[in-house]
């Protein structure tokens, strides 16, 4: 029977790592429920905790669609080699994190007859088994994260979105380069205005007019590009829109004042 998958913030707990002592009808039904839930949600594996059971049982779906059952699994050894991958789990739906794990692991487990077996896993299989066995010990990949990655993942949990903290509200943007060009052009306009007191103002007026048209065009480009860029950072969209509008209004106000002064003086 398909079961609901346990998700955050329900905490994993060591209370959910009770070893199986007898494979009775309850355990057989549990294993079947895990399989049904894996198939219904198109998952690569589940631990019993993930469907709310206290028993130490893990089921993995193989590439051919069959299932690998592990009762009372334990990681008993690992290589010195580490591997860092982007992991997702049904416990944190829609979220991912950069996790460093052992590249190879040795595992012991029991079958339905409670006969013990061992295996050596590597690559994707090793990572998947480590992820699922974590739950049998009241853990999840959040406990494997580096301090920096843990901060980024805390931001993802806060916003319920798979965004990195570096993407949440950066302090510099590509659009700032457009603002620099606008500011340089406005300085040039001020110099032209001052220069009109000492030279032929008619010629300078033409330069002033062309420069103002360029500044107006740059403001339009800035306004639309800034909104496009701001959509990449969903965690602070509202404050960015206000900033973009305010910056554009101030820039256009400066341009208007400069052109009015130029019109009457030049």
Secondary structure, DSSP 8 states (H G I E B T S, - for coil): -------TTS---GGG-B--S---HHHHHHHHHHHHHHHHHT-SEEEGGGGT--B-EEEEE-TTS-EEEEEEEEEEEE-S-EEEEEEE-GGGTT-EEEEEEESEEEEEEE-TT--EEEEEEEHHHHHHHHHHHHHHTT--GGGGS-HHHHHHHHHHHHHTS---GGGTS-S--THHHHHHHHHHHHHHHHHHHHHTTTS-HHHHHHHHHHHHHHHHHHHHHHHHHHHHHHTT-GGGHHHHHHHHHHHHHHHHHHHHHHHHHHHHH-
